[in-house]
Amino acid sequence: MTQILDGRTLARTCNKAVKVKVESLARPPGLAVVMVGNDPASAVYVKRKGVVADRLGFVHRQIDLPADTSQAKVEEVVRSLNDDDAIDGILVQLPLPKGLDSAAVVDCVSPDKDVDGLTIRSIGYLAQGRQLLAPCTPWGVMKLLALADVNLSGKSAVVIGRSNMVGRPMAMLLEQANCTVTVCHSRTTNLEEVVRRSDVVVAAIGQPKVVQGSWIKPGALVIDVGINRLDDGSLCGDVDTEAASVNAAAITPVPGGVGPMTIAMLMENTYKASCARQGVSAG
Ligand code: GUN
């Protein structure tokens, strides 16, 4: 039987734990989400983040800026949130509209409030295995992998995708869990061969069903970060889930796998950042 790594249930458990801990803080954690433009997918994600933040008793602020906002203005908004004492965590929803320099905007976020874990400082700490606040999606994937109750040490892992938000930090976290990690990307010529020999597969390349079921090694753990909308409006991941389930020991569904965990880890990071700023232990 293939284990379904149910992100919805795990996220609910993580969120409940944070909610209980928030009640004993002197003031609620504050999360600000900056959304520039009106990309429909981003709008859905941002709304979900707000709903969960409200449910956990956080102070939640969403700053909507028009798509033609200047670089200087976006940076000024982020800096004003850095100076806002009620805000512990800042997330700039990516991608930003064309013409804006995302890296420069992200680097305006105060490292203490970098609940997305994407600033140079956060990634530098992560690279050294001293992470403060880890990027939400890779950190959520590590928690999903823990559900499978498999010792990752010595396992071969493939990360498909090399984005700053997912692929790169994901490879670092798996390496820190003592996996031997291969990173594949759009120019990799032997993806099938690498997947076939991998005990852990994390697909985060944003291409529907690029990982075929027959490639999955018997007993592998398969994590699908992709969420792609097909022409008929349906959603699918980067893995052919049904076919991959034949060989996989455990697999994430799409939707209901990684997505809810990304949000749960954002809440956990915001709670941790708030504890640090309030001078109390995160417990
Ligand atoms: N866009 C899609 N996922 C994310 C995320 O986790 N963080 C940010 N900042 N933007 C995203």
Residues whose N, C-alpha, C, O or C-beta is under 5 A from the ligand:
A	BS01	GUN	V92 Q93 L94 P95 D116 C136
